[in-house]
Amino acid sequence: MPRPHPEPRRLEILATAADLASAEGLDRLSIGALAANVEMSKSGLFAHFGAKEALQAAVVDHAAAAFELAVLARASEAPAGLPRLQALVAHWIDHVEHSVYRGGCFFDAASSEFASRPGRIREQLASLCKLWLAELREQAELAVRLGELDASVDPDQLSFQLHAYVGEANWSHQLLDEPAAFDRARAAVAATLAACAPPEPRPKESNT
């Protein structure tokens, strides 16, 4: 079911809120702090979102919609299986590397912040991240069935590894200012997928 198109002003507010949350923390995001940044009254902003938790949930949804456009929609153009898996990871790395958010990957930042804090926002983040891992795993499973990856490949392990490479690149880039972080992630992805390739068929022996 397609998402409804929010009004431009609401989109502008949510983009600012996501940027603030990525850099300063989703929990520090408040109606008052956001109102100052978008030059609105608290009452005007409250009319858009209501309480703080509703604002936080809307920001997570906004980041998820941006991810859908930048990663999932673009990768869907590739054939299902190994080409789709490669496209998903490639577009994901590009999305994180060229993030519009000061804090880099929005979901890395928010997940770290809410991992040990039960509640609506943690459940929302966990649900979205599980869906993403399931998409990676589904394409890996299909690639195995199609013979594009070796039959011994564990799709759960492979999706875990691919996910870890991008998370590590985001951490290294954000905290250590490592300029080659995302190129290292691309190299790790390529090496891992190459190692998972099925063996080349042996040439038939000649009888002459």
C-alpha positions, 0 to 999 in steps of 0.5 A, a space after each residue: 500500500 503506497 504511503 500518503 504524501 505529506 504536505 511540503 511543510 511537514 516534510 521540511 519539519 521532519 527532515 530537520 528533525 531527522 537531522 537533529 535526531 541523528 546528531 544529537 539523539 532522538 530522545 533529545 528531540 522535543 517540540 520546543 527544540 524543533 520549534 526553534 530550529 524550524 522557526 515555528 511556535 510550539 503550539 503550531 508544531 504541536 498541532 502537527 505531531 502532538 506529544 514528543 513520542 508521536 514526533 519521534 515516531 513520525 521522524 522514524 517513519 520519515 527516515 524509513 520512507 527516505 530509505 525506501 526511495 534511496 535503497 529499496 526502490 532502486 534495488 527493485 530494478 535488479 533481477 531477484 536473487 544475487 543481482 538484487 542482493 548486490 544492488 541492495 547493499 550497493 545502494 545502502 552503502 551509497 545512502 549511508 556514505 552520502 547521508 543528508 544527516 549529520 549523524 550518518 546512518 539514522 538507523 544506526 544512531 537511533 538503534 544504538 540509542 534505543 536498544 536497551 529502552 523498551 517502548 514504542 520507539 524501540 519496537 518501531 525501530 526493531 520492526 523496521 530493521 528486522 524487515 531490512 534483514 529479512 529482505 537481505 536474507 530473502 535475496 540470499 536464499 533465492 540466490 542459493 536456490 538459483 545456483 548463484 551462490 553455493 548451496 552451502 551458504 547460510 543466508 542468515 550468516 551472509 545477511 548478518 555479515 553484509 549488514 555488519 560491514 556497512 554498520 562498521 563503515 558508518 561507525 568508522 567514518 563517523 567516529 574515526 573520520 576514516 575516509 576509506 571506510 565505505 570503500 573498505 565495506 564495498 571491498 568486504 562485500 565483494 570478497 564475501 560474495 565471491 567466496 560464496 560463489 558456486 565452484 566452476 564446473 570442471 571441464 569434461 575430459 576429452 576421450 581423444 
